[in-house]
Amino acid sequence: AARLQDLEEEPPLESLPLQPDDFLLRFAQAYPKLTANDLRICNLIRQNLANKEIAEALNITPGSLEQSRYRIRKKMGLSSKDNLNDLILRF
């Protein structure tokens, strides 16, 4: 069954909390294929949260988070050798 948040439209990028260095804005410009939800996940990764913590924060299952991470990597053009967390933390 679909959860309510799955049925809601994604909030605009402007409504996402920005880090002091405007990480989300820079990241969105560097990777324009990412959705607001993708960027929300990237922002949580940047806060060095574990996958379990990110899944709990977004009220999704760890499996759903893994799927999202896979799609983010694909949209970013990363190879299987590239570490998403490292890339985000270095960005």
N, CA, C and O of each residue as an XYZ file, in Angstrom:
364
protein
N       0.843     -1.187      0.000
C       0.000      0.000      0.000
C       0.884      1.244      0.000
O       1.893      1.301      0.703
N       0.505      2.206     -0.771
C       1.277      3.447     -0.853
C       1.083      4.265      0.420
O      -0.023      4.375      0.950
N       2.164      4.822      0.883
C       2.083      5.696      2.045
C       1.705      7.092      1.584
O       1.905      7.453      0.424
N       1.162      7.865      2.494
C       0.701      9.208      2.167
C       1.823     10.052      1.571
O       1.615     10.758      0.584
N       3.025      9.979      2.175
C       4.095     10.828      1.655
C       4.517     10.408      0.254
O       5.067     11.218     -0.491
N       4.268      9.147     -0.118
C       4.577      8.704     -1.469
C       3.629      9.341     -2.482
O       3.976      9.493     -3.653
N       2.440      9.711     -2.029
C       1.440     10.267     -2.927
C       1.542     11.784     -3.045
O       1.019     12.379     -3.987
N       2.210     12.394     -2.094
C       2.327     13.842     -2.110
C       3.383     14.266     -3.124
O       4.323     13.525     -3.412
N       3.210     15.454     -3.651
C       4.218     15.989     -4.557
C       5.447     16.369     -3.753
O       5.361     16.702     -2.571
N       6.597     16.312     -4.422
C       7.823     16.709     -3.747
C       7.806     18.211     -3.513
O       7.338     18.972     -4.360
N       8.313     18.633     -2.373
C       8.380     20.076     -2.135
C       9.424     20.700     -3.058
O      10.364     20.024     -3.477
N       9.268     21.959     -3.373
C      10.265     22.600     -4.239
C      11.622     22.658     -3.544
O      11.711     22.675     -2.317
N      12.661     22.688     -4.346
C      14.026     22.718     -3.818
C      14.214     23.868     -2.835
O      14.935     23.733     -1.847
N      13.572     24.989     -3.105
C      13.740     26.164     -2.252
C      13.280     25.900     -0.816
O      13.725     26.574      0.113
N      12.394     24.925     -0.632
C      11.871     24.669      0.712
C      12.775     23.750      1.528
O      12.559     23.574      2.727
N      13.784     23.164      0.886
C      14.691     22.285      1.619
C      15.665     23.131      2.434
O      16.131     24.170      1.965
N      15.972     22.689      3.648
C      16.917     23.474      4.450
C      18.312     23.426      3.829
O      18.826     22.350      3.525
N      18.907     24.575      3.646
C      20.243     24.637      3.059
C      21.301     24.626      4.148
O      21.112     25.184      5.229
N      22.398     23.990      3.847
C      23.551     24.052      4.731
C      24.133     25.460      4.601
O      23.870     26.146      3.613
N      24.913     25.892      5.577
C      25.479     27.239      5.494
C      26.261     27.493      4.203
O      26.325     28.630      3.735
N      26.849     26.456      3.628
C      27.628     26.648      2.408
C      26.812     26.395      1.139
O      27.376     26.270      0.052
N      25.501     26.322      1.273
C      24.608     26.117      0.130
C      24.914     24.837     -0.642
O      24.846     24.808     -1.870
N      25.247     23.797      0.084
C      25.559     22.502     -0.529
C      24.468     22.056     -1.496
O      24.758     21.664     -2.626
N      23.220     22.116     -1.054
C      22.126     21.606     -1.893
C      22.019     22.358     -3.211
O      21.796     21.755     -4.261
N      22.175     23.640     -3.156
C      22.086     24.440     -4.376
C      23.222     24.082     -5.338
O      22.998     23.886     -6.532
N      24.431     24.001     -4.808
C      25.582     23.646     -5.651
C      25.443     22.227     -6.199
O      25.747     21.971     -7.364
N      24.984     21.312     -5.352
C      24.846     19.913     -5.759
C      23.758     19.773     -6.821
O      23.910     19.023     -7.786
N      22.660     20.504     -6.631
C      21.567     20.467     -7.607
C      22.023     21.016     -8.956
O      21.615     20.518    -10.005
N      22.857     22.030     -8.924
C      23.367     22.599    -10.174
C      24.345     21.634    -10.845
O      24.379     21.529    -12.071
N      25.130     20.939    -10.044
C      26.104     19.996    -10.596
C      25.424     18.740    -11.142
O      25.900     18.133    -12.102
N      24.312     18.360    -10.525
C      23.591     17.143    -10.919
C      22.111     17.473    -11.119
O      21.284     17.154    -10.265
N      21.779     18.104    -12.234
C      20.407     18.591    -12.447
C      19.343     17.502    -12.570
O      18.153     17.803    -12.477
N      19.736     16.260    -12.773
C      18.743     15.185    -12.887
C      18.179     14.770    -11.531
O      17.165     14.075    -11.471
N      18.820     15.187    -10.450
C      18.365     14.786     -9.117
C      17.091     15.528     -8.730
O      16.957     16.729     -8.965
N      16.169     14.794     -8.138
C      14.915     15.389     -7.667
C      15.130     15.999     -6.284
O      16.183     15.822     -5.671
N      14.132     16.711     -5.810
C      14.202     17.281     -4.460
C      14.369     16.170     -3.426
O      15.098     16.336     -2.448
N      13.702     15.051     -3.636
C      13.838     13.934     -2.697
C      15.249     13.347     -2.751
O      15.818     13.004     -1.714
N      15.812     13.233     -3.947
C      17.193     12.761     -4.085
C      18.132     13.683     -3.308
O      19.023     13.225     -2.593
N      17.915     14.976     -3.461
C      18.767     15.955     -2.783
C      18.599     15.880     -1.272
O      19.557     16.080     -0.526
N      17.400     15.596     -0.829
C      17.159     15.433      0.611
C      17.988     14.260      1.140
O      18.595     14.352      2.207
N      18.010     13.170      0.394
C      18.806     12.004      0.791
C      20.292     12.360      0.787
O      21.018     12.007      1.717
N      20.739     13.049     -0.243
C      22.147     13.453     -0.317
C      22.520     14.352      0.853
O      23.617     14.246      1.401
N      21.613     15.228      1.227
C      21.867     16.122      2.353
C      22.004     15.327      3.653
O      22.846     15.646      4.493
N      21.184     14.302      3.816
C      21.280     13.465      5.015
C      22.561     12.636      4.997
O      23.178     12.420      6.040
N      22.959     12.177      3.825
C      24.234     11.462      3.697
C      25.369     12.398      4.104
O      26.307     12.001      4.795
N      25.265     13.635      3.664
C      26.304     14.626      3.973
C      26.415     14.874      5.476
O      27.480     15.239      5.976
N      25.324     14.676      6.181
C      25.346     14.846      7.638
C      25.926     13.614      8.328
O      25.898     13.498      9.553
N      26.448     12.701      7.519
C      27.134     11.502      8.007
C      26.212     10.564      8.783
O      26.646      9.886      9.714
N      24.945     10.532      8.395
C      24.003      9.622      9.035
C      24.128      8.236      8.409
O      24.425      8.102      7.222
N      23.901      7.226      9.211
C      23.888      5.853      8.710
C      22.624      5.639      7.883
O      21.637      6.356      8.046
N      22.663      4.654      7.003
C      21.493      4.368      6.167
C      20.243      4.140      7.007
O      19.157      4.598      6.650
N      20.396      3.439      8.114
C      19.245      3.172      8.983
C      18.664      4.482      9.519
O      17.446      4.648      9.583
N      19.536      5.403      9.900
C      19.078      6.697     10.415
C      18.389      7.514      9.318
O      17.383      8.179      9.565
N      18.936      7.454      8.121
C      18.335      8.182      6.998
C      16.954      7.614      6.694
O      15.995      8.362      6.506
N      16.860      6.294      6.649
C      15.570      5.648      6.372
C      14.542      6.038      7.431
O      13.391      6.329      7.107
N      14.957      6.042      8.686
C      14.038      6.425      9.763
C      13.624      7.888      9.636
O      12.457      8.225      9.837
N      14.574      8.751      9.304
C      14.276     10.183      9.174
C      13.273     10.438      8.050
O      12.451     11.349      8.139
N      13.346      9.634      7.002
C      12.458      9.806      5.851
C      11.213      8.925      5.937
O      10.341      8.977      5.069
N      11.145      8.123      6.988
C      10.018      7.217      7.193
C       9.855      6.249      6.015
O       8.753      6.017      5.519
N      10.991      5.698      5.589
C      10.984      4.689      4.529
C      11.765      3.476      5.019
O      12.469      3.549      6.025
N      11.638      2.376      4.313
C      12.377      1.176      4.701
C      13.826      1.294      4.227
O      14.113      2.024      3.278
N      14.732      0.580      4.883
C      16.119      0.570      4.402
C      16.217      0.096      2.948
O      17.072      0.569      2.200
N      15.356     -0.826      2.552
C      15.355     -1.291      1.161
C      14.974     -0.187      0.189
O      15.552     -0.074     -0.892
N      14.000      0.627      0.576
C      13.609      1.765     -0.266
C      14.756      2.761     -0.379
O      14.987      3.340     -1.441
N      15.466      2.951      0.717
C      16.608      3.864      0.690
C      17.687      3.327     -0.247
O      18.286      4.089     -1.006
N      17.932      2.031     -0.199
C      18.940      1.443     -1.095
C      18.545      1.657     -2.555
O      19.395      1.967     -3.390
N      17.263      1.495     -2.862
C      16.785      1.746     -4.227
C      17.000      3.210     -4.607
O      17.427      3.517     -5.720
N      16.702      4.099     -3.679
C      16.896      5.528     -3.941
C      18.371      5.840     -4.171
O      18.723      6.595     -5.078
N      19.220      5.256     -3.349
C      20.662      5.479     -3.511
C      21.138      4.964     -4.873
O      21.972      5.595     -5.522
N      20.610      3.826     -5.296
C      20.958      3.272     -6.601
C      20.547      4.241     -7.715
O      21.314      4.503     -8.641
N      19.334      4.761     -7.608
C      18.842      5.691     -8.634
C      19.641      6.995     -8.636
O      19.911      7.565     -9.693
N      20.013      7.455     -7.452
C      20.834      8.671     -7.357
C      22.171      8.440     -8.059
O      22.621      9.273     -8.846
N      22.795      7.312     -7.769
C      24.085      6.990     -8.398
C      23.939      6.953     -9.921
O      24.800      7.448    -10.649
N      22.850      6.368    -10.387
C      22.608      6.265    -11.825
C      22.430      7.654    -12.441
O      23.004      7.952    -13.488
N      21.630      8.498    -11.786
C      21.398      9.856    -12.290
C      22.684     10.677    -12.295
O      22.858     11.567    -13.128
N      23.580     10.374    -11.362
C      24.838     11.107    -11.273
C      25.900     10.538    -12.210
O      26.967     11.130    -12.376
N      25.612      9.397    -12.816
C      26.570      8.781    -13.728
C      27.743      8.135    -13.018
O      28.840      8.069    -13.573
N      27.532      7.661    -11.807
C      28.614      7.041    -11.046
C      28.776      5.581    -11.442
O      27.806      4.903    -11.781
N      29.998      5.116    -11.395
C      30.253      3.701    -11.655
C      30.106      2.936    -10.344
O      29.971      3.526     -9.272
N      30.136      1.626    -10.452
C      30.000      0.806     -9.247
C      31.200      0.978     -8.316
O      31.124      0.650     -7.132
N      32.300      1.489     -8.852
C      33.499      1.710     -8.034
C      33.406      2.998     -7.219
O      34.076      3.142     -6.197
N      32.575      3.930     -7.676
C      32.469      5.223     -7.001
C      31.635      5.107     -5.734
O      30.576      4.478     -5.731
N      32.114      5.712     -4.669
C      31.406      5.685     -3.395
C      30.570      6.952     -3.267
O      31.110      8.058     -3.224
N      29.256      6.789     -3.206
C      28.344      7.932     -3.134
C      28.628      8.786     -1.898
O      28.689     10.012     -1.986
N      28.800      8.139     -0.760
C      29.058      8.889      0.473
C      30.331      9.724      0.357
O      30.340     10.901      0.715
N      31.396      9.117     -0.142
C      32.660      9.846     -0.271
C      32.513     11.033     -1.207
O      33.005     12.124     -0.919
N      31.836     10.819     -2.326
C      31.657     11.906     -3.286
C      30.893     13.060     -2.646
O      31.269     14.222     -2.801
N      29.830     12.740     -1.934
C      29.014     13.781     -1.300
C      29.810     14.500     -0.213
O      29.754     15.725     -0.107
N      30.538     13.753      0.578
C      31.304     14.368      1.668
C      32.445     15.238      1.142
O      32.843     16.200      1.800
N      32.969     14.910     -0.026
C      34.061     15.699     -0.619
C      33.551     16.876     -1.438
O      34.323     17.781     -1.755
N      32.270     16.883     -1.785
C      31.725     17.886     -2.700
C      31.820     19.282     -2.120
O      31.405     20.247     -2.762
